[in-house]
Amino acid sequence: MQTNGAPRRLRADAQRNVDALLEAAKTVFAASGVDAPAKEIADLASVGVGTLYRHFPQRSDLVKAVFQREVDACADAAPALSAAYAPGEALERWVLRYTEFIATKRGLAAALHSGDPAFDALPGYFMGRLRPTLGALLDAAAAGGEIRADVSPEDLLYAVATLCVPSAETGLDYSRRMVALLIDGLRYRARNR
């Protein structure tokens, strides 16, 4: 039951189950895709299938929750990186973190672009969380003269996603190498002004 429009807080044991299910689903989705059996996810989370369905009645509910959790973790990493590193290095570390997020989400992109109305809000959520995060990192690095200033957050988000499109011959290491080249390109024009 909700009070004043706020969602009800879960009991501690229920929250642990949700966290375990989301972590297990993330792992299983990365290995087997978003259509992996529910039992595989529940077993990895050490809960019953009924617990999975109690918290995530539809497969799309679980996919959305994993996606949002991963987007949030990626966005939330930026302030710590900005506090610990110079702007250019903070940007590079964040972009590599984003690369891992994109490159390890086997089947998630296909699900998101499947036309299922359950996923309609996710692209907006993705951009709403990551555009300002990356924008702040880009602005700081450009202000310090560490990167070129003519790259938008959208440009870089889409470029990295494109470089991380999986194929049979490539994997995360390949994506990291390609994104490192892209980052070097961001620095090139900054150094040659």
Salt bridges, closest charged atoms under 4 A:
ASP13 OD2 - ARG11 NH2 2.88
GLU23 OE2 - LYS26 NZ 3.61
GLU23 OE1 - ARG69 NH1 3.61
ASP43 OD2 - LYS39 NZ 2.96
GLU70 OE2 - LYS26 NZ 3.70
GLU70 OE1 - LYS105 NZ 3.65
ASP72 OD1 - ARG129 NE 2.87
ASP76 OD1 - ARG129 NH2 2.62
GLU89 OE2 - ARG93 NE 2.88
GLU92 OE1 - ARG187 NH2 2.70
GLU100 OE2 - ARG176 NH2 3.09
ASP150 OD1 - ARG148 NE 2.59
ASP150 OD2 - ARG189 NH1 3.62
GLU154 OE2 - ARG131 NE 2.51
ASP173 OD1 - ARG176 NH1 3.18
ASP184 OD1 - ARG187 NH1 3.78
